[in-house]
Amino acid sequence: MLAVVTDSTCDLAPDAARQLGLHLVPLRVLMNGRTLLDWQEVDPDAVYDHQRAGGQVSTEPAPQAAFEQVYRELLATHDAILSLHISGHLSATVTHARQAAQALGAEGRIHILDSGFASIPLAEAVLAAREALDRGGDLAAAKQAVAAVQAEQLAEFTVPTLEYLRRGGRLSRAQEFIGNMLGVRPVLRFDAGRLKPVRRVRGAQATGDILAQLEAHFGREPVAVTIGHAGRDPARIAELRGAVQASRLNVVRGRLQLLGPVIGAHVGPGTYGLMARPVLA
């Protein structure tokens, strides 16, 4: 029997992950002088409210000890573990996972993968691995499912303000000022494990621009589409759903998920992303 472990930056809520047979190791959120477990002890909207009020939020990777505890418990009831995590270029979490496996002397039973992603693409990779196992597949099938998501997905994100990217050192105050004055927003995409700006668009045109990229990439191929949104904003989420439904994408499966506290700490409230990957109709 194979267990699937991931970390909280997949942005699957703990209850949902548990129901899907996934085991989450939380990263940490530092806010108001407290260290809180991502998703478990802090809600995404609490982070966004704090940011809107001018408060500072920082994060820490999941520690080695947390992985040791989870791995030890699972090894007592499972033959092996597939552990899939946030890109090593974005967090030391996957390094701590490897150190935990080594400390337990269980490298042969714990298979650790750096997804190269965070948030909705990481969730899609984890869900694909779990689905492969639920269909009766083995470790090789689960790894193959992850590799397929890594190769075939296309996810793009945009932010309503450049402030939080600047706070995180991803652009200068001058760049933020010029971008906001012009109403220009970056469109971001994962590239070799890093989230990089690929182009800039007018804020009001961002959704249409991202959908145009997905349409050009996938054509009429059947796809699964995920909408990720930072914050519970029913009107905005409905608007994004409507845009996807009105697009030329051949959507056969859809999913919505909130961006979690750790991810939100770095991108800010109102950030959203659209991800598509091919699936069998």
C-alpha positions in Angstrom: 0.0 0.0 0.0 1.3 3.4 -1.0 0.7 6.7 0.9 0.7 10.1 -0.8 2.1 13.0 1.1 2.2 16.6 0.0 2.5 20.0 1.7 0.0 22.7 2.4 1.1 24.9 -0.5 -1.0 22.6 -2.8 -3.8 24.7 -1.3 -6.2 21.8 -0.8 -8.1 22.4 2.4 -7.1 19.9 5.1 -10.6 18.3 5.3 -10.8 17.9 1.5 -7.3 16.4 1.3 -8.1 13.9 4.1 -11.2 12.8 2.3 -9.1 12.2 -0.9 -6.6 10.1 1.0 -3.8 12.7 1.0 -1.5 13.5 3.9 -0.6 17.2 4.3 2.5 18.6 6.0 1.9 22.3 6.8 4.2 25.2 6.2 4.3 28.1 8.7 2.7 31.6 8.5 4.3 34.3 10.7 1.7 37.0 11.5 1.0 39.3 14.5 4.0 37.9 16.3 2.7 34.3 16.1 3.8 31.3 14.1 0.8 29.5 12.7 0.3 26.3 10.8 -0.7 27.0 7.2 -4.5 26.3 6.7 -4.8 24.5 10.1 -4.4 27.5 12.4 -4.9 30.4 10.0 -7.6 31.0 7.4 -6.6 32.5 4.0 -8.9 35.5 4.4 -7.3 36.3 7.8 -4.1 36.7 6.0 -5.7 38.9 3.3 -7.5 41.1 5.8 -4.2 41.6 7.7 -2.4 42.6 4.5 -5.2 45.0 3.5 -4.8 46.7 6.9 -1.1 47.2 6.2 0.2 44.2 8.2 3.3 42.2 7.4 3.1 38.4 6.8 6.0 36.1 6.2 6.4 32.3 5.9 8.6 29.4 6.8 9.1 26.0 5.2 7.7 22.8 6.8 10.4 21.6 9.2 12.3 18.3 9.0 10.7 17.2 12.3 7.2 17.5 10.9 8.1 15.3 8.0 9.8 12.7 10.3 6.6 12.5 12.4 4.3 12.0 9.4 6.7 9.5 7.6 7.2 7.5 10.8 3.4 7.1 11.3 2.8 6.2 7.6 5.6 3.7 7.4 4.0 1.7 10.2 0.9 1.1 8.0 2.1 1.5 4.4 4.7 -0.2 2.2 6.0 3.0 0.7 5.4 6.8 0.5 5.2 9.1 -2.5 6.0 12.6 -1.2 5.4 15.5 -3.7 6.2 19.1 -2.8 6.5 22.8 -3.6 9.4 23.7 -5.9 12.7 23.7 -4.2 13.4 27.1 -5.8 10.5 28.6 -3.8 10.9 26.8 -0.5 13.3 24.6 1.5 10.3 22.3 2.2 11.4 19.5 -0.2 14.9 19.6 1.2 13.6 19.1 4.7 11.5 16.2 3.4 14.7 14.5 2.0 16.5 15.2 5.2 13.7 13.5 7.1 13.8 10.4 4.9 17.5 10.2 5.4 17.3 10.6 9.2 14.8 7.8 9.3 17.0 5.6 7.2 14.0 5.1 4.9 15.1 6.5 1.5 14.2 3.2 -0.2 10.6 3.4 1.0 10.1 7.2 0.7 10.1 8.6 -2.8 10.3 12.4 -2.8 9.6 14.5 -5.8 10.1 18.2 -6.4 7.0 19.2 -8.4 8.4 22.4 -9.7 5.1 24.1 -8.8 3.0 25.5 -6.0 -0.7 26.0 -5.5 -3.1 24.8 -8.2 -0.5 23.0 -10.4 0.9 21.2 -7.4 -2.6 20.2 -6.3 -3.3 18.9 -9.8 -0.1 16.8 -9.8 -1.0 15.4 -6.3 -4.5 14.6 -7.4 -3.3 12.9 -10.5 -1.0 10.6 -8.5 -3.8 9.7 -6.1 -6.2 9.0 -9.0 -3.6 6.7 -10.6 -3.3 4.7 -7.4 -7.0 4.6 -6.9 -7.3 3.0 -10.4 -5.1 0.2 -9.2 -1.8 1.6 -10.4 1.6 1.2 -8.6 4.3 3.7 -7.7 5.5 3.9 -11.3 2.0 4.7 -12.5 1.7 7.5 -9.9 5.0 9.0 -10.9 4.0 8.8 -14.5 0.8 10.7 -13.7 2.8 13.4 -12.0 5.2 13.7 -14.9 2.2 14.0 -17.3 0.8 17.0 -15.3 4.3 18.6 -15.2 4.7 18.2 -19.0 1.1 19.0 -20.1 -0.3 21.7 -17.8 -0.4 25.4 -18.5 -1.1 27.7 -15.6 -0.9 31.5 -15.5 -1.5 33.9 -12.6 -2.0 37.6 -12.3 -2.2 40.1 -9.4 -4.4 43.1 -8.9 -1.6 45.1 -7.2 2.2 44.8 -7.4 2.6 45.8 -3.8 3.0 42.3 -2.3 5.4 41.2 -5.0 7.5 44.3 -4.2 7.3 43.5 -0.5 8.7 40.1 -1.2 11.6 41.5 -3.1 10.3 40.5 -6.6 10.3 44.0 -8.0 11.4 47.5 -7.0 9.2 50.3 -5.6 9.8 52.2 -8.8 8.6 49.3 -10.9 5.5 48.9 -8.6 4.7 52.6 -9.0 5.1 52.7 -12.8 3.1 49.5 -13.2 0.2 50.6 -11.0 0.1 54.1 -12.6 -0.2 52.5 -16.0 -2.7 49.9 -14.9 -0.3 47.2 -16.1 -0.1 43.8 -14.4 2.3 41.0 -14.8 1.1 37.6 -16.0 3.2 34.9 -14.2 4.0 31.4 -15.2 6.0 28.5 -13.6 9.3 28.1 -15.5 12.0 25.6 -14.3 10.6 25.7 -10.8 10.3 29.5 -10.5 7.3 31.8 -10.9 8.3 34.2 -13.6 6.6 37.1 -15.4 6.0 36.2 -19.0 4.3 39.4 -20.2 2.4 42.5 -19.0 -1.2 43.4 -19.7 -3.7 46.0 -18.8 -5.5 44.9 -15.6 -8.9 44.7 -17.1 -7.7 42.6 -19.9 -5.8 40.0 -17.8 -8.5 37.3 -17.7 -9.1 37.4 -21.5 -5.4 37.4 -22.1 -4.8 34.3 -20.0 -7.7 32.5 -21.6 -6.4 33.4 -25.1 -3.1 31.8 -24.2 -4.9 28.6 -23.0 -7.1 28.5 -26.1 -4.0 28.9 -28.4 -2.2 26.2 -26.5 -5.0 23.5 -26.2 -7.3 24.4 -29.1 -10.4 22.1 -28.9 -8.6 19.4 -27.0 -10.6 18.3 -23.9 -9.2 19.9 -20.8 -9.6 20.1 -17.1 -9.6 23.7 -15.9 -8.9 24.9 -12.4 -9.6 28.4 -11.1 -7.5 29.6 -8.2 -8.5 32.7 -6.3 -7.0 34.5 -3.3 -9.9 35.3 -1.1 -13.6 34.4 -0.9 -15.0 36.9 -3.4 -18.2 35.3 -4.8 -18.8 38.0 -7.4 -15.2 37.8 -8.7 -15.2 34.0 -8.7 -18.5 34.0 -10.6 -17.0 36.4 -13.1 -14.0 34.1 -13.7 -16.3 31.0 -14.0 -18.4 32.8 -16.6 -15.3 33.8 -18.6 -14.1 30.2 -18.7 -17.5 29.0 -19.7 -17.7 31.6 -22.5 -14.2 30.8 -23.8 -13.4 28.5 -26.7 -11.8 25.9 -24.4 -13.4 22.4 -24.5 -13.8 22.1 -20.7 -14.9 18.6 -19.6 -14.0 19.0 -15.9 -13.6 22.1 -13.7 -12.4 22.8 -10.2 -12.2 25.9 -8.0 -9.8 26.3 -5.1 -8.7 29.1 -2.8 -5.1 30.2 -2.7 -4.0 29.5 0.9 -2.3 31.5 3.6 1.3 30.8 2.6 0.8 31.4 -1.1 -1.4 34.5 -0.3 1.3 36.0 1.9 3.5 36.3 -1.2 1.0 37.3 -3.9 -1.7 39.2 -1.9 -5.5 39.3 -2.0 -7.3 39.2 -5.3 -4.6 37.3 -7.1 -6.0 34.6 -9.3 -4.9 32.0 -11.8 -6.2 29.7 -14.4 -4.8 26.3 -15.2 -5.7 23.8 -17.9 -4.4 20.3 -18.7 -5.6 17.7 -21.2 -7.8 14.9 -20.1 -9.8 12.1 -21.7 -13.3 13.3 -22.6 
